[in-house]
């Protein structure tokens, strides 16, 4: 594992420390690692959304309102499962 040194303003460190104790992180290092992982994941999701939006409305197949509703239910279920895992 590589070492990276980072400087933070006092106010940011104080806020980090409060989150560390509130959410039971073991150390600042663990908190920063998790924050970096989350940011990488968020950016990856943004890239996927941008790619998805490029193709919005391009399908030659038309779907019914019922099919759209079923798809939304599946996506909502998957999203809720993801959020429950992430925020437990």
Biopython code that builds the backbone (N, CA, C, O; Angstrom):
import numpy as np
from Bio.PDB.StructureBuilder import StructureBuilder

atoms = [
    (1, "UNK", "N", (0.844, -1.174, 0.000)),
    (1, "UNK", "CA", (0.000, 0.000, 0.000)),
    (1, "UNK", "C", (0.891, 1.239, 0.000)),
    (1, "UNK", "O", (1.899, 1.288, 0.704)),
    (2, "UNK", "N", (0.517, 2.222, -0.781)),
    (2, "UNK", "CA", (1.276, 3.471, -0.864)),
    (2, "UNK", "C", (0.830, 4.440, 0.232)),
    (2, "UNK", "O", (-0.285, 4.336, 0.742)),
    (3, "UNK", "N", (1.697, 5.372, 0.587)),
    (3, "UNK", "CA", (1.389, 6.391, 1.592)),
    (3, "UNK", "C", (1.156, 7.717, 0.887)),
    (3, "UNK", "O", (1.906, 8.101, -0.010)),
    (4, "UNK", "N", (0.091, 8.416, 1.310)),
    (4, "UNK", "CA", (-0.237, 9.736, 0.778)),
    (4, "UNK", "C", (-0.405, 10.676, 1.961)),
    (4, "UNK", "O", (-1.127, 10.365, 2.909)),
    (5, "UNK", "N", (0.253, 11.811, 1.908)),
    (5, "UNK", "CA", (0.111, 12.813, 2.974)),
    (5, "UNK", "C", (-0.859, 13.888, 2.508)),
    (5, "UNK", "O", (-0.785, 14.364, 1.376)),
    (6, "UNK", "N", (-1.771, 14.262, 3.405)),
    (6, "UNK", "CA", (-2.786, 15.266, 3.075)),
    (6, "UNK", "C", (-2.859, 16.275, 4.212)),
    (6, "UNK", "O", (-2.780, 15.912, 5.385)),
    (7, "UNK", "N", (-3.010, 17.537, 3.854)),
    (7, "UNK", "CA", (-3.217, 18.583, 4.860)),
    (7, "UNK", "C", (-4.671, 19.045, 4.774)),
    (7, "UNK", "O", (-5.213, 19.245, 3.687)),
    (8, "UNK", "N", (-5.294, 19.212, 5.955)),
    (8, "UNK", "CA", (-6.668, 19.682, 6.031)),
    (8, "UNK", "C", (-6.736, 20.926, 6.907)),
    (8, "UNK", "O", (-5.919, 21.116, 7.808)),
    (9, "UNK", "N", (-7.718, 21.761, 6.627)),
    (9, "UNK", "CA", (-7.985, 22.897, 7.503)),
    (9, "UNK", "C", (-8.548, 22.363, 8.821)),
    (9, "UNK", "O", (-9.155, 21.294, 8.868)),
    (10, "UNK", "N", (-8.333, 23.125, 9.876)),
    (10, "UNK", "CA", (-8.750, 22.702, 11.212)),
    (10, "UNK", "C", (-10.246, 22.385, 11.264)),
    (10, "UNK", "O", (-10.654, 21.395, 11.872)),
    (11, "UNK", "N", (-11.062, 23.229, 10.626)),
    (11, "UNK", "CA", (-12.518, 23.038, 10.651)),
    (11, "UNK", "C", (-12.917, 21.712, 9.998)),
    (11, "UNK", "O", (-13.815, 21.019, 10.476)),
    (12, "UNK", "N", (-12.246, 21.375, 8.914)),
    (12, "UNK", "CA", (-12.556, 20.122, 8.227)),
    (12, "UNK", "C", (-12.168, 18.932, 9.107)),
    (12, "UNK", "O", (-12.908, 17.951, 9.190)),
    (13, "UNK", "N", (-11.014, 19.020, 9.758)),
    (13, "UNK", "CA", (-10.599, 17.937, 10.656)),
    (13, "UNK", "C", (-11.577, 17.768, 11.813)),
    (13, "UNK", "O", (-11.892, 16.646, 12.209)),
    (14, "UNK", "N", (-12.049, 18.879, 12.349)),
    (14, "UNK", "CA", (-13.016, 18.798, 13.448)),
    (14, "UNK", "C", (-14.296, 18.111, 12.985)),
    (14, "UNK", "O", (-14.854, 17.277, 13.698)),
    (15, "UNK", "N", (-14.756, 18.466, 11.792)),
    (15, "UNK", "CA", (-15.960, 17.842, 11.241)),
    (15, "UNK", "C", (-15.707, 16.354, 10.973)),
    (15, "UNK", "O", (-16.558, 15.513, 11.264)),
    (16, "UNK", "N", (-14.532, 16.036, 10.416)),
    (16, "UNK", "CA", (-14.171, 14.635, 10.183)),
    (16, "UNK", "C", (-14.194, 13.860, 11.492)),
    (16, "UNK", "O", (-14.760, 12.769, 11.564)),
    (17, "UNK", "N", (-13.580, 14.424, 12.521)),
    (17, "UNK", "CA", (-13.516, 13.744, 13.815)),
    (17, "UNK", "C", (-14.910, 13.492, 14.387)),
    (17, "UNK", "O", (-15.156, 12.452, 14.998)),
    (18, "UNK", "N", (-15.817, 14.441, 14.190)),
    (18, "UNK", "CA", (-17.177, 14.227, 14.694)),
    (18, "UNK", "C", (-17.864, 13.095, 13.927)),
    (18, "UNK", "O", (-18.584, 12.292, 14.522)),
    (19, "UNK", "N", (-17.646, 13.028, 12.612)),
    (19, "UNK", "CA", (-18.218, 11.932, 11.828)),
    (19, "UNK", "C", (-17.566, 10.600, 12.193)),
    (19, "UNK", "O", (-18.236, 9.568, 12.237)),
    (20, "UNK", "N", (-16.281, 10.626, 12.450)),
    (20, "UNK", "CA", (-15.559, 9.406, 12.812)),
    (20, "UNK", "C", (-16.153, 8.800, 14.077)),
    (20, "UNK", "O", (-16.377, 7.592, 14.142)),
    (21, "UNK", "N", (-16.405, 9.629, 15.076)),
    (21, "UNK", "CA", (-16.979, 9.093, 16.314)),
    (21, "UNK", "C", (-18.457, 8.744, 16.139)),
    (21, "UNK", "O", (-18.927, 7.742, 16.678)),
    (22, "UNK", "N", (-19.186, 9.565, 15.389)),
    (22, "UNK", "CA", (-20.623, 9.326, 15.198)),
    (22, "UNK", "C", (-20.883, 8.034, 14.426)),
    (22, "UNK", "O", (-21.814, 7.294, 14.745)),
    (23, "UNK", "N", (-20.064, 7.766, 13.416)),
    (23, "UNK", "CA", (-20.284, 6.595, 12.566)),
    (23, "UNK", "C", (-19.310, 5.451, 12.857)),
    (23, "UNK", "O", (-19.188, 4.522, 12.059)),
    (24, "UNK", "N", (-18.626, 5.517, 13.982)),
    (24, "UNK", "CA", (-17.773, 4.430, 14.487)),
    (24, "UNK", "C", (-16.649, 4.009, 13.543)),
    (24, "UNK", "O", (-16.381, 2.818, 13.383)),
    (25, "UNK", "N", (-15.999, 4.981, 12.923)),
    (25, "UNK", "CA", (-14.782, 4.669, 12.178)),
    (25, "UNK", "C", (-13.665, 4.476, 13.198)),
    (25, "UNK", "O", (-13.692, 5.080, 14.270)),
    (26, "UNK", "N", (-12.694, 3.646, 12.873)),
    (26, "UNK", "CA", (-11.597, 3.379, 13.805)),
    (26, "UNK", "C", (-10.536, 4.465, 13.799)),
    (26, "UNK", "O", (-9.834, 4.663, 14.791)),
    (27, "UNK", "N", (-10.420, 5.174, 12.673)),
    (27, "UNK", "CA", (-9.360, 6.175, 12.564)),
    (27, "UNK", "C", (-9.672, 7.148, 11.431)),
    (27, "UNK", "O", (-10.580, 6.929, 10.630)),
    (28, "UNK", "N", (-8.900, 8.222, 11.388)),
    (28, "UNK", "CA", (-9.015, 9.170, 10.280)),
    (28, "UNK", "C", (-8.662, 8.488, 8.962)),
    (28, "UNK", "O", (-9.278, 8.750, 7.929)),
    (29, "UNK", "N", (-7.675, 7.624, 9.013)),
    (29, "UNK", "CA", (-7.249, 6.909, 7.804)),
    (29, "UNK", "C", (-8.398, 6.093, 7.224)),
    (29, "UNK", "O", (-8.654, 6.127, 6.021)),
    (30, "UNK", "N", (-9.083, 5.365, 8.091)),
    (30, "UNK", "CA", (-10.220, 4.562, 7.633)),
    (30, "UNK", "C", (-11.309, 5.458, 7.039)),
    (30, "UNK", "O", (-11.904, 5.129, 6.013)),
    (31, "UNK", "N", (-11.558, 6.580, 7.687)),
    (31, "UNK", "CA", (-12.567, 7.521, 7.199)),
    (31, "UNK", "C", (-12.199, 8.053, 5.814)),
    (31, "UNK", "O", (-13.039, 8.085, 4.914)),
    (32, "UNK", "N", (-10.946, 8.469, 5.646)),
    (32, "UNK", "CA", (-10.499, 9.031, 4.365)),
    (32, "UNK", "C", (-10.540, 7.962, 3.274)),
    (32, "UNK", "O", (-10.967, 8.244, 2.154)),
    (33, "UNK", "N", (-10.108, 6.752, 3.581)),
    (33, "UNK", "CA", (-10.173, 5.671, 2.585)),
    (33, "UNK", "C", (-11.605, 5.449, 2.110)),
    (33, "UNK", "O", (-11.865, 5.333, 0.913)),
    (34, "UNK", "N", (-12.523, 5.393, 3.063)),
    (34, "UNK", "CA", (-13.929, 5.178, 2.719)),
    (34, "UNK", "C", (-14.470, 6.340, 1.893)),
    (34, "UNK", "O", (-15.230, 6.129, 0.948)),
    (35, "UNK", "N", (-14.084, 7.558, 2.242)),
    (35, "UNK", "CA", (-14.529, 8.736, 1.488)),
    (35, "UNK", "C", (-14.015, 8.689, 0.050)),
    (35, "UNK", "O", (-14.742, 9.030, -0.883)),
    (36, "UNK", "N", (-12.776, 8.270, -0.127)),
    (36, "UNK", "CA", (-12.199, 8.172, -1.476)),
    (36, "UNK", "C", (-12.915, 7.083, -2.268)),
    (36, "UNK", "O", (-13.239, 7.276, -3.439)),
    (37, "UNK", "N", (-13.160, 5.941, -1.634)),
    (37, "UNK", "CA", (-13.896, 4.866, -2.323)),
    (37, "UNK", "C", (-15.277, 5.350, -2.759)),
    (37, "UNK", "O", (-15.704, 5.098, -3.886)),
    (38, "UNK", "N", (-15.974, 6.048, -1.857)),
    (38, "UNK", "CA", (-17.304, 6.569, -2.189)),
    (38, "UNK", "C", (-17.244, 7.543, -3.357)),
    (38, "UNK", "O", (-18.101, 7.507, -4.240)),
    (39, "UNK", "N", (-16.247, 8.406, -3.369)),
    (39, "UNK", "CA", (-16.115, 9.384, -4.455)),
    (39, "UNK", "C", (-15.857, 8.683, -5.785)),
    (39, "UNK", "O", (-16.437, 9.049, -6.807)),
    (40, "UNK", "N", (-14.991, 7.681, -5.771)),
    (40, "UNK", "CA", (-14.710, 6.917, -6.992)),
    (40, "UNK", "C", (-15.984, 6.236, -7.485)),
    (40, "UNK", "O", (-16.265, 6.234, -8.683)),
    (41, "UNK", "N", (-16.750, 5.660, -6.567)),
    (41, "UNK", "CA", (-18.006, 5.011, -6.926)),
    (41, "UNK", "C", (-19.000, 6.020, -7.499)),
    (41, "UNK", "O", (-19.659, 5.745, -8.502)),
    (42, "UNK", "N", (-19.107, 7.188, -6.861)),
    (42, "UNK", "CA", (-20.010, 8.235, -7.357)),
    (42, "UNK", "C", (-19.630, 8.683, -8.761)),
    (42, "UNK", "O", (-20.498, 8.840, -9.620)),
    (43, "UNK", "N", (-18.347, 8.887, -8.997)),
    (43, "UNK", "CA", (-17.898, 9.306, -10.325)),
    (43, "UNK", "C", (-18.158, 8.216, -11.362)),
    (43, "UNK", "O", (-18.513, 8.513, -12.503)),
    (44, "UNK", "N", (-17.983, 6.968, -10.970)),
    (44, "UNK", "CA", (-18.273, 5.859, -11.881)),
    (44, "UNK", "C", (-19.752, 5.836, -12.237)),
    (44, "UNK", "O", (-20.113, 5.603, -13.391)),
    (45, "UNK", "N", (-20.614, 6.078, -11.242)),
    (45, "UNK", "CA", (-22.056, 6.120, -11.507)),
    (45, "UNK", "C", (-22.402, 7.284, -12.429)),
    (45, "UNK", "O", (-23.239, 7.145, -13.320)),
    (46, "UNK", "N", (-21.764, 8.423, -12.218)),
    (46, "UNK", "CA", (-22.005, 9.576, -13.097)),
    (46, "UNK", "C", (-21.636, 9.252, -14.532)),
    (46, "UNK", "O", (-22.365, 9.606, -15.459)),
    (47, "UNK", "N", (-20.502, 8.579, -14.720)),
    (47, "UNK", "CA", (-20.083, 8.202, -16.073)),
    (47, "UNK", "C", (-21.102, 7.264, -16.712)),
    (47, "UNK", "O", (-21.424, 7.403, -17.892)),
    (48, "UNK", "N", (-21.609, 6.308, -15.934)),
    (48, "UNK", "CA", (-22.616, 5.389, -16.456)),
    (48, "UNK", "C", (-23.902, 6.123, -16.825)),
    (48, "UNK", "O", (-24.513, 5.841, -17.856)),
    (49, "UNK", "N", (-24.307, 7.065, -15.974)),
    (49, "UNK", "CA", (-25.515, 7.836, -16.277)),
    (49, "UNK", "C", (-25.350, 8.658, -17.549)),
    (49, "UNK", "O", (-26.265, 8.727, -18.369)),
    (50, "UNK", "N", (-24.193, 9.278, -17.713)),
    (50, "UNK", "CA", (-23.939, 10.051, -18.934)),
    (50, "UNK", "C", (-24.016, 9.155, -20.161)),
    (50, "UNK", "O", (-24.580, 9.540, -21.186)),
    (51, "UNK", "N", (-23.448, 7.965, -20.054)),
    (51, "UNK", "CA", (-23.481, 7.011, -21.167)),
    (51, "UNK", "C", (-24.924, 6.579, -21.440)),
    (51, "UNK", "O", (-25.338, 6.474, -22.594)),
    (52, "UNK", "N", (-25.676, 6.332, -20.384)),
    (52, "UNK", "CA", (-27.069, 5.926, -20.521)),
    (52, "UNK", "C", (-27.892, 7.021, -21.197)),
    (52, "UNK", "O", (-28.698, 6.741, -22.085)),
    (53, "UNK", "N", (-27.687, 8.260, -20.775)),
    (53, "UNK", "CA", (-28.459, 9.384, -21.318)),
    (53, "UNK", "C", (-28.216, 9.555, -22.814)),
    (53, "UNK", "O", (-29.111, 9.995, -23.535)),
    (54, "UNK", "N", (-27.027, 9.216, -23.288)),
    (54, "UNK", "CA", (-26.740, 9.302, -24.723)),
    (54, "UNK", "C", (-27.735, 8.485, -25.542)),
    (54, "UNK", "O", (-28.093, 8.855, -26.660)),
    (55, "UNK", "N", (-28.174, 7.363, -24.961)),
    (55, "UNK", "CA", (-29.028, 6.438, -25.699)),
    (55, "UNK", "C", (-30.508, 6.597, -25.377)),
    (55, "UNK", "O", (-31.341, 5.875, -25.926)),
    (56, "UNK", "N", (-30.841, 7.524, -24.503)),
    (56, "UNK", "CA", (-32.235, 7.732, -24.124)),
    (56, "UNK", "C", (-33.052, 8.093, -25.360)),
    (56, "UNK", "O", (-32.708, 9.015, -26.099)),
    (57, "UNK", "N", (-34.136, 7.356, -25.573)),
    (57, "UNK", "CA", (-35.028, 7.622, -26.693)),
    (57, "UNK", "C", (-34.553, 7.069, -28.025)),
    (57, "UNK", "O", (-35.219, 7.279, -29.039)),
    (58, "UNK", "N", (-33.439, 6.379, -28.058)),
    (58, "UNK", "CA", (-32.878, 5.871, -29.316)),
    (58, "UNK", "C", (-33.414, 4.488, -29.688)),
    (58, "UNK", "O", (-33.212, 4.032, -30.814)),
    (59, "UNK", "N", (-34.088, 3.824, -28.763)),
    (59, "UNK", "CA", (-34.555, 2.466, -29.020)),
    (59, "UNK", "C", (-35.601, 2.447, -30.122)),
    (59, "UNK", "O", (-36.453, 3.332, -30.208)),
    (60, "UNK", "N", (-35.524, 1.441, -30.948)),
    (60, "UNK", "CA", (-36.505, 1.269, -32.011)),
    (60, "UNK", "C", (-37.749, 0.566, -31.473)),
    (60, "UNK", "O", (-38.797, 0.552, -32.119)),
    (61, "UNK", "N", (-37.618, -0.015, -30.282)),
    (61, "UNK", "CA", (-38.733, -0.730, -29.662)),
    (61, "UNK", "C", (-39.493, 0.229, -28.751)),
    (61, "UNK", "O", (-38.896, 0.909, -27.916)),
    (62, "UNK", "N", (-40.794, 0.279, -28.915)),
    (62, "UNK", "CA", (-41.631, 1.104, -28.049)),
    (62, "UNK", "C", (-42.192, 0.229, -26.935)),
    (62, "UNK", "O", (-42.585, -0.912, -27.177)),
    (63, "UNK", "N", (-42.231, 0.759, -25.722)),
    (63, "UNK", "CA", (-42.744, 0.009, -24.582)),
    (63, "UNK", "C", (-44.059, 0.604, -24.117)),
    (63, "UNK", "O", (-44.350, 1.778, -24.341)),
    (64, "UNK", "N", (-44.843, -0.239, -23.463)),
    (64, "UNK", "CA", (-46.125, 0.216, -22.935)),
    (64, "UNK", "C", (-45.912, 0.852, -21.566)),
    (64, "UNK", "O", (-44.849, 0.716, -20.960)),
    (65, "UNK", "N", (-46.928, 1.537, -21.096)),
    (65, "UNK", "CA", (-46.875, 2.139, -19.759)),
    (65, "UNK", "C", (-46.693, 1.040, -18.713)),
    (65, "UNK", "O", (-45.958, 1.221, -17.743)),
    (66, "UNK", "N", (-47.361, -0.098, -18.909)),
    (66, "UNK", "CA", (-47.241, -1.219, -17.974)),
    (66, "UNK", "C", (-45.797, -1.736, -17.934)),
    (66, "UNK", "O", (-45.267, -1.998, -16.854)),
    (67, "UNK", "N", (-45.162, -1.885, -19.092)),
    (67, "UNK", "CA", (-43.772, -2.339, -19.143)),
    (67, "UNK", "C", (-42.848, -1.327, -18.466)),
    (67, "UNK", "O", (-41.929, -1.707, -17.739)),
    (68, "UNK", "N", (-43.093, -0.045, -18.705)),
    (68, "UNK", "CA", (-42.289, 0.999, -18.054)),
    (68, "UNK", "C", (-42.427, 0.925, -16.537)),
    (68, "UNK", "O", (-41.440, 1.046, -15.811)),
    (69, "UNK", "N", (-43.647, 0.727, -16.065)),
    (69, "UNK", "CA", (-43.899, 0.638, -14.625)),
    (69, "UNK", "C", (-43.168, -0.567, -14.031)),
    (69, "UNK", "O", (-42.563, -0.461, -12.964)),
    (70, "UNK", "N", (-43.221, -1.708, -14.716)),
    (70, "UNK", "CA", (-42.526, -2.906, -14.234)),
    (70, "UNK", "C", (-41.016, -2.669, -14.165)),
    (70, "UNK", "O", (-40.359, -3.068, -13.203)),
    (71, "UNK", "N", (-40.482, -2.024, -15.185)),
    (71, "UNK", "CA", (-39.049, -1.725, -15.203)),
    (71, "UNK", "C", (-38.686, -0.797, -14.051)),
    (71, "UNK", "O", (-37.673, -1.002, -13.382)),
    (72, "UNK", "N", (-39.511, 0.226, -13.818)),
    (72, "UNK", "CA", (-39.254, 1.154, -12.708)),
    (72, "UNK", "C", (-39.260, 0.424, -11.374)),
    (72, "UNK", "O", (-38.430, 0.706, -10.510)),
    (73, "UNK", "N", (-40.192, -0.516, -11.197)),
    (73, "UNK", "CA", (-40.260, -1.273, -9.947)),
    (73, "UNK", "C", (-38.989, -2.090, -9.732)),
    (73, "UNK", "O", (-38.469, -2.152, -8.618)),
    (74, "UNK", "N", (-38.491, -2.713, -10.794)),
    (74, "UNK", "CA", (-37.263, -3.507, -10.693)),
    (74, "UNK", "C", (-36.083, -2.607, -10.340)),
    (74, "UNK", "O", (-35.291, -2.929, -9.455)),
    (75, "UNK", "N", (-35.971, -1.479, -11.036)),
    (75, "UNK", "CA", (-34.862, -0.552, -10.794)),
    (75, "UNK", "C", (-34.942, 0.014, -9.381)),
    (75, "UNK", "O", (-33.922, 0.121, -8.700)),
    (76, "UNK", "N", (-36.149, 0.380, -8.934)),
    (76, "UNK", "CA", (-36.310, 0.908, -7.576)),
    (76, "UNK", "C", (-35.905, -0.123, -6.533)),
    (76, "UNK", "O", (-35.262, 0.214, -5.539)),
    (77, "UNK", "N", (-36.277, -1.376, -6.756)),
    (77, "UNK", "CA", (-35.907, -2.443, -5.818)),
    (77, "UNK", "C", (-34.386, -2.584, -5.750)),
    (77, "UNK", "O", (-33.814, -2.678, -4.664)),
    (78, "UNK", "N", (-33.737, -2.600, -6.912)),
    (78, "UNK", "CA", (-32.277, -2.716, -6.948)),
    (78, "UNK", "C", (-31.609, -1.519, -6.274)),
    (78, "UNK", "O", (-30.624, -1.677, -5.553)),
    (79, "UNK", "N", (-32.146, -0.327, -6.512)),
    (79, "UNK", "CA", (-31.589, 0.873, -5.892)),
    (79, "UNK", "C", (-31.727, 0.818, -4.376)),
    (79, "UNK", "O", (-30.784, 1.150, -3.657)),
    (80, "UNK", "N", (-32.885, 0.405, -3.885)),
    (80, "UNK", "CA", (-33.087, 0.322, -2.439)),
    (80, "UNK", "C", (-32.143, -0.705, -1.809)),
    (80, "UNK", "O", (-31.611, -0.468, -0.725)),
    (81, "UNK", "N", (-31.932, -1.833, -2.472)),
    (81, "UNK", "CA", (-30.993, -2.834, -1.962)),
    (81, "UNK", "C", (-29.584, -2.256, -1.888)),
    (81, "UNK", "O", (-28.867, -2.462, -0.909)),
    (82, "UNK", "N", (-29.199, -1.534, -2.930)),
    (82, "UNK", "CA", (-27.879, -0.899, -2.955)),
    (82, "UNK", "C", (-27.741, 0.107, -1.815)),
    (82, "UNK", "O", (-26.738, 0.104, -1.100)),
    (83, "UNK", "N", (-28.748, 0.969, -1.644)),
    (83, "UNK", "CA", (-28.684, 1.999, -0.604)),
    (83, "UNK", "C", (-28.681, 1.387, 0.791)),
    (83, "UNK", "O", (-27.980, 1.873, 1.679)),
    (84, "UNK", "N", (-29.457, 0.326, 0.990)),
    (84, "UNK", "CA", (-29.476, -0.333, 2.297)),
    (84, "UNK", "C", (-28.109, -0.915, 2.639)),
    (84, "UNK", "O", (-27.659, -0.809, 3.780)),
    (85, "UNK", "N", (-27.447, -1.529, 1.661)),
    (85, "UNK", "CA", (-26.107, -2.074, 1.894)),
    (85, "UNK", "C", (-25.111, -0.965, 2.187)),
    (85, "UNK", "O", (-24.266, -1.095, 3.073)),
    (86, "UNK", "N", (-25.215, 0.122, 1.440)),
    (86, "UNK", "CA", (-24.236, 1.207, 1.557)),
    (86, "UNK", "C", (-24.362, 1.961, 2.873)),
    (86, "UNK", "O", (-23.352, 2.389, 3.431)),
    (87, "UNK", "N", (-25.576, 2.131, 3.379)),
    (87, "UNK", "CA", (-25.774, 2.979, 4.551)),
    (87, "UNK", "C", (-26.093, 2.203, 5.821)),
    (87, "UNK", "O", (-26.631, 2.779, 6.767)),
    (88, "UNK", "N", (-25.782, 0.939, 5.868)),
    (88, "UNK", "CA", (-25.968, 0.174, 7.118)),
    (88, "UNK", "C", (-24.748, 0.240, 7.963)),
    (88, "UNK", "O", (-24.716, -0.341, 9.048)),
]
sb = StructureBuilder()
sb.init_structure("model")
sb.init_model(0)
sb.init_chain("A")
sb.init_seg("    ")
for serial, (resi, resn, name, xyz) in enumerate(atoms, 1):
    if name == "N":
        sb.init_residue(resn, " ", resi, " ")
    sb.init_atom(name, np.array(xyz, "f"), 0.0, 1.0, " ", f" {name:<3s}", serial, name[0])
structure = sb.get_structure()
